[in-house]
């Protein structure tokens, strides 16, 4: 079965055509453009590719309705549109990609895979905010979590690398990219995560603040008369590493820190402080740590972030080998000899997770 995986991000549209054995037959990363999808570029990319048997779309938010992959029809599409208020930055791009690809491949089955679905299993104690019951009921306020497709693949791949079934493992997955989140995976199921009602909660990210005191937002509104959209834009697009170091690119932050830049050093200190604390919290949720897995652009490529984070986590049995950590490329084990917890680096492959969900849903 040949599957076209469509991943609409904030700045690009990633296309992967997977064939037998999930081998990548074709690949393209297209600019999203200011108005969404560049339909001409999309048509040009697909023109010479073999027609897929099915299309798998990454959709950021499934709300409480979609807790697994679903075959897309008009009714499902309308439900996805209604969830836009929960993910106003991401959902419209997913829907634009869905419309554009469907117009080019009208007879091909399309499946939605959701970033929130993997976290639908987290228990009420982890999912529930201590806010008025009426809010929770009327507005479906809860911790949804995101990056679920990456966390699902990473945890499954981690179990394979250590040669044990997921049901035997307590895995902490660290998706560290421009967006960043952690997940506690117990018996193959997500039991806690750092992102919440929106992708803004949790770790420090490239341009997102991560968790801040909600009282700060209220103070800015009341005393400085900041409009909500201005605060939202600041926390989403002008915070995180960008606010601390002047750039959201961890490679540039690390280079500046190596040159002695105090802002860059502070940015890394804050990033690692939040990351290590988050891993410890996920370890508590899982009841311990058997495997710590790093994925995503920063997780895969920053030996310094892995080294500094692991150095704060020895009490969880985490220790990494410096030589292995510096040399790892792609999937690899960087655990120090004698450490009780295994530490892995795993290449992010949301495309494989989506393709697997498409195959499972369509029964092929």
DAVEN-V203514 format. One record per residue. N is the residue number from 1. RES is the residue in three letters. PHI is phi in whole degrees, 0 to 359 (* if undefined). Layout:
n=N res=RES phi=PHI
n=N res=RES phi=PHI
This chain:
n=1 res=UNK phi=*
n=2 res=UNK phi=265
n=3 res=UNK phi=237
n=4 res=UNK phi=266
n=5 res=UNK phi=259
n=6 res=UNK phi=243
n=7 res=UNK phi=234
n=8 res=UNK phi=269
n=9 res=UNK phi=258
n=10 res=UNK phi=288
n=11 res=UNK phi=231
n=12 res=UNK phi=206
n=13 res=UNK phi=240
n=14 res=UNK phi=264
n=15 res=UNK phi=241
n=16 res=UNK phi=226
n=17 res=UNK phi=256
n=18 res=UNK phi=255
n=19 res=UNK phi=249
n=20 res=UNK phi=301
n=21 res=UNK phi=65
n=22 res=UNK phi=60
n=23 res=UNK phi=289
n=24 res=UNK phi=283
n=25 res=UNK phi=272
n=26 res=UNK phi=216
n=27 res=UNK phi=210
n=28 res=UNK phi=205
n=29 res=UNK phi=243
n=30 res=UNK phi=255
n=31 res=UNK phi=295
n=32 res=UNK phi=286
n=33 res=UNK phi=83
n=34 res=UNK phi=294
n=35 res=UNK phi=257
n=36 res=UNK phi=114
n=37 res=UNK phi=269
n=38 res=UNK phi=277
n=39 res=UNK phi=295
n=40 res=UNK phi=293
n=41 res=UNK phi=295
n=42 res=UNK phi=297
n=43 res=UNK phi=299
n=44 res=UNK phi=295
n=45 res=UNK phi=292
n=46 res=UNK phi=274
n=47 res=UNK phi=302
n=48 res=UNK phi=259
n=49 res=UNK phi=272
n=50 res=UNK phi=296
n=51 res=UNK phi=290
n=52 res=UNK phi=283
n=53 res=UNK phi=276
n=54 res=UNK phi=201
n=55 res=UNK phi=240
n=56 res=UNK phi=248
n=57 res=UNK phi=253
n=58 res=UNK phi=281
n=59 res=UNK phi=239
n=60 res=UNK phi=293
n=61 res=UNK phi=239
n=62 res=UNK phi=250
n=63 res=UNK phi=58
n=64 res=UNK phi=268
n=65 res=UNK phi=279
n=66 res=UNK phi=251
n=67 res=UNK phi=247
n=68 res=UNK phi=192
n=69 res=UNK phi=297
n=70 res=UNK phi=216
n=71 res=UNK phi=287
n=72 res=UNK phi=274
n=73 res=UNK phi=226
n=74 res=UNK phi=298
n=75 res=UNK phi=294
n=76 res=UNK phi=295
n=77 res=UNK phi=300
n=78 res=UNK phi=295
n=79 res=UNK phi=296
n=80 res=UNK phi=295
n=81 res=UNK phi=297
n=82 res=UNK phi=292
n=83 res=UNK phi=272
n=84 res=UNK phi=301
n=85 res=UNK phi=299
n=86 res=UNK phi=279
n=87 res=UNK phi=215
n=88 res=UNK phi=295
n=89 res=UNK phi=275
n=90 res=UNK phi=255
n=91 res=UNK phi=300
n=92 res=UNK phi=300
n=93 res=UNK phi=291
n=94 res=UNK phi=298
n=95 res=UNK phi=290
n=96 res=UNK phi=296
n=97 res=UNK phi=294
n=98 res=UNK phi=300
n=99 res=UNK phi=296
n=100 res=UNK phi=293
n=101 res=UNK phi=290
n=102 res=UNK phi=297
n=103 res=UNK phi=296
n=104 res=UNK phi=276
n=105 res=UNK phi=232
n=106 res=UNK phi=294
n=107 res=UNK phi=263
n=108 res=UNK phi=260
n=109 res=UNK phi=300
n=110 res=UNK phi=240
n=111 res=UNK phi=237
n=112 res=UNK phi=261
n=113 res=UNK phi=244
n=114 res=UNK phi=247
n=115 res=UNK phi=293
n=116 res=UNK phi=275
n=117 res=UNK phi=297
n=118 res=UNK phi=300
n=119 res=UNK phi=269
n=120 res=UNK phi=294
n=121 res=UNK phi=270
n=122 res=UNK phi=295
n=123 res=UNK phi=291
n=124 res=UNK phi=303
n=125 res=UNK phi=299
n=126 res=UNK phi=271
n=127 res=UNK phi=272
n=128 res=UNK phi=266
n=129 res=UNK phi=271
n=130 res=UNK phi=275
n=131 res=UNK phi=239
n=132 res=UNK phi=308
n=133 res=UNK phi=303
n=134 res=UNK phi=299
n=135 res=UNK phi=298
n=136 res=UNK phi=297
n=137 res=UNK phi=285
n=138 res=UNK phi=288
n=139 res=UNK phi=250
n=140 res=UNK phi=52
n=141 res=UNK phi=280
n=142 res=UNK phi=194
n=143 res=UNK phi=280
n=144 res=UNK phi=269
n=145 res=UNK phi=76
n=146 res=UNK phi=219
n=147 res=UNK phi=58
n=148 res=UNK phi=298
n=149 res=UNK phi=295
n=150 res=UNK phi=291
n=151 res=UNK phi=296
n=152 res=UNK phi=297
n=153 res=UNK phi=296
n=154 res=UNK phi=299
n=155 res=UNK phi=292
n=156 res=UNK phi=293
n=157 res=UNK phi=293
n=158 res=UNK phi=299
n=159 res=UNK phi=299
n=160 res=UNK phi=295
n=161 res=UNK phi=292
n=162 res=UNK phi=269
n=163 res=UNK phi=72
n=164 res=UNK phi=227
n=165 res=UNK phi=292
n=166 res=UNK phi=305
n=167 res=UNK phi=294
n=168 res=UNK phi=262
n=169 res=UNK phi=236
n=170 res=UNK phi=250
n=171 res=UNK phi=245
n=172 res=UNK phi=251
n=173 res=UNK phi=258
n=174 res=UNK phi=243
n=175 res=UNK phi=270
n=176 res=UNK phi=243
n=177 res=UNK phi=221
n=178 res=UNK phi=300
n=179 res=UNK phi=264
n=180 res=UNK phi=215
n=181 res=UNK phi=202
n=182 res=UNK phi=241
n=183 res=UNK phi=218
n=184 res=UNK phi=261
n=185 res=UNK phi=242
n=186 res=UNK phi=241
n=187 res=UNK phi=55
n=188 res=UNK phi=80
n=189 res=UNK phi=236
n=190 res=UNK phi=290
n=191 res=UNK phi=242
n=192 res=UNK phi=191
n=193 res=UNK phi=202
n=194 res=UNK phi=270
n=195 res=UNK phi=286
n=196 res=UNK phi=232
n=197 res=UNK phi=296
n=198 res=UNK phi=228
n=199 res=UNK phi=285
n=200 res=UNK phi=274
n=201 res=UNK phi=283
n=202 res=UNK phi=108
n=203 res=UNK phi=289
n=204 res=UNK phi=291
n=205 res=UNK phi=236
n=206 res=UNK phi=299
n=207 res=UNK phi=235
n=208 res=UNK phi=260
n=209 res=UNK phi=289
n=210 res=UNK phi=74
n=211 res=UNK phi=297
n=212 res=UNK phi=230
n=213 res=UNK phi=297
n=214 res=UNK phi=301
n=215 res=UNK phi=297
n=216 res=UNK phi=297
n=217 res=UNK phi=297
n=218 res=UNK phi=297
n=219 res=UNK phi=296
n=220 res=UNK phi=297
n=221 res=UNK phi=292
n=222 res=UNK phi=282
n=223 res=UNK phi=266
n=224 res=UNK phi=253
n=225 res=UNK phi=59
n=226 res=UNK phi=289
n=227 res=UNK phi=289
n=228 res=UNK phi=306
n=229 res=UNK phi=294
n=230 res=UNK phi=290
n=231 res=UNK phi=295
n=232 res=UNK phi=300
n=233 res=UNK phi=297
n=234 res=UNK phi=296
n=235 res=UNK phi=288
n=236 res=UNK phi=275
n=237 res=UNK phi=244
n=238 res=UNK phi=230
n=239 res=UNK phi=239
n=240 res=UNK phi=64
n=241 res=UNK phi=301
n=242 res=UNK phi=301
n=243 res=UNK phi=290
n=244 res=UNK phi=277
n=245 res=UNK phi=238
n=246 res=UNK phi=88
n=247 res=UNK phi=208
n=248 res=UNK phi=267
n=249 res=UNK phi=271
n=250 res=UNK phi=300
n=251 res=UNK phi=298
n=252 res=UNK phi=289
n=253 res=UNK phi=297
n=254 res=UNK phi=296
n=255 res=UNK phi=297
n=256 res=UNK phi=294
n=257 res=UNK phi=297
n=258 res=UNK phi=296
n=259 res=UNK phi=276
n=260 res=UNK phi=96
n=261 res=UNK phi=294
n=262 res=UNK phi=293
n=263 res=UNK phi=293
n=264 res=UNK phi=294
n=265 res=UNK phi=297
n=266 res=UNK phi=297
n=267 res=UNK phi=302
n=268 res=UNK phi=293
n=269 res=UNK phi=300
n=270 res=UNK phi=296
n=271 res=UNK phi=302
n=272 res=UNK phi=291
n=273 res=UNK phi=302
n=274 res=UNK phi=292
n=275 res=UNK phi=295
n=276 res=UNK phi=296
n=277 res=UNK phi=297
n=278 res=UNK phi=294
n=279 res=UNK phi=298
n=280 res=UNK phi=299
n=281 res=UNK phi=296
n=282 res=UNK phi=293
n=283 res=UNK phi=297
n=284 res=UNK phi=295
n=285 res=UNK phi=294
n=286 res=UNK phi=271
n=287 res=UNK phi=79
n=288 res=UNK phi=132
n=289 res=UNK phi=226
n=290 res=UNK phi=263
n=291 res=UNK phi=221
n=292 res=UNK phi=246
n=293 res=UNK phi=238
n=294 res=UNK phi=257
n=295 res=UNK phi=214
n=296 res=UNK phi=87
n=297 res=UNK phi=304
n=298 res=UNK phi=286
n=299 res=UNK phi=300
n=300 res=UNK phi=277
n=301 res=UNK phi=247
n=302 res=UNK phi=257
n=303 res=UNK phi=297
n=304 res=UNK phi=292
n=305 res=UNK phi=297
n=306 res=UNK phi=299
n=307 res=UNK phi=297
n=308 res=UNK phi=291
n=309 res=UNK phi=295
n=310 res=UNK phi=298
n=311 res=UNK phi=297
n=312 res=UNK phi=267
n=313 res=UNK phi=241
n=314 res=UNK phi=298
n=315 res=UNK phi=293
n=316 res=UNK phi=263
n=317 res=UNK phi=86
n=318 res=UNK phi=270
n=319 res=UNK phi=205
n=320 res=UNK phi=242
n=321 res=UNK phi=273
n=322 res=UNK phi=299
n=323 res=UNK phi=293
n=324 res=UNK phi=296
n=325 res=UNK phi=296
n=326 res=UNK phi=286
n=327 res=UNK phi=266
n=328 res=UNK phi=298
n=329 res=UNK phi=224
n=330 res=UNK phi=70
n=331 res=UNK phi=289
n=332 res=UNK phi=191
n=333 res=UNK phi=255
n=334 res=UNK phi=245
n=335 res=UNK phi=292
n=336 res=UNK phi=285
n=337 res=UNK phi=302
n=338 res=UNK phi=90
n=339 res=UNK phi=290
n=340 res=UNK phi=279
n=341 res=UNK phi=255
n=342 res=UNK phi=277
n=343 res=UNK phi=242
n=344 res=UNK phi=235
n=345 res=UNK phi=244
n=346 res=UNK phi=228
n=347 res=UNK phi=295
n=348 res=UNK phi=292
n=349 res=UNK phi=221
n=350 res=UNK phi=300
n=351 res=UNK phi=299
n=352 res=UNK phi=292
n=353 res=UNK phi=296
n=354 res=UNK phi=296
n=355 res=UNK phi=301
n=356 res=UNK phi=297
n=357 res=UNK phi=292
n=358 res=UNK phi=296
n=359 res=UNK phi=300
n=360 res=UNK phi=296
n=361 res=UNK phi=291
n=362 res=UNK phi=274
n=363 res=UNK phi=68
n=364 res=UNK phi=237
